[in-house]
Amino acid sequence: MTLKTDACNVQSRTAIERIGARAEGIRRAHMPALDGTIRDKAYYSIIAAEWPMIRQHLRQLLDGENHLHPLDGGDRCQISPEAV
């Protein structure tokens, strides 16, 4: 499974990492944003062998007090090479 989000969307990236997906990298200057700037995409993956453990983790998050909440888009940012 592949998950992707705007590289500047810290809240979405944190949520994706929280469920257990692994960062694959940043695709730079991937597509235009609505405001006309060019945005980078952060890619994450979950492979078949990892899915049973991640599914269990998701169920625990959803059944417990740590529910996943919808998150807003966040602000635009600049990604430094050290952050990737």
N, C-alpha and C positions, 0 to 999 in steps of 0.2 A: 504494500500500500504506500502511496506517495501522498504526502501532505505538503502544501506550499502556502506561503503567506508573504506579504510585503516584508522585506528585511528590516524595515524601520518599525514594524508593528510589534513592539516589545511584549505587549499583553498577549497577543496571539501566539507568538513564539514561546512564551513562558507556558501557556496552556498546552501547546503541542508537546513540549518537553515534559510537562507534568504527567501526561498520560503515558509517557514512555517511548515516544518516537525518538529516533536518533537523527541528529543533524547530519546531512549529507554535504551541505555547502551552500554557497551563495552564487546565484547566476546574476552576474552584474549587467546593468543596463538592459534588463529583460523586456520591459514593456512600458509604454507611456501611462502615466497616472492621469486622473481626471483634471488635475490642475496644470497639465502640460509638461511636468517634469518627467524625467525617465527614472523608473524605480528598479530596484534590485529585488530579486525573489530569494527567499530562504526556503530550501528544500529539506524535508525530513522523510524518513522511511520507517516502516514496520514490516519486517519480513515474516513469512509464514511460521517459522520456528519460534518467533517471539510472540506471536499473536495470543496463544493460550494464557500466558502470564500477563500480558497487557490487558486482555479481556477481563481477567480476574481483578486486576488493579482498577479498571474502569468501573466494574460493578461495585467494588468496595467504596470508591469515591462517590458514586451515585447513591449508594445505600446508606452511607455514613453522613456525618455532619459536614464533610468537606465537599459539598455539591459543586459541580462545575457551573459557573455562571456565564451568561453571554457577556462578551467584552467588547468595548468600542474599538474603533480603528486606531487610536493613538495618533501621535503627532509625527510629522515628517522628520527625518534625522539624517545625519551623515554617518556612514559606516566607515570606521577606520580599519586598516588592514589587521591591526592587533585584535579586533573584535571578531574576526572570522576564523 
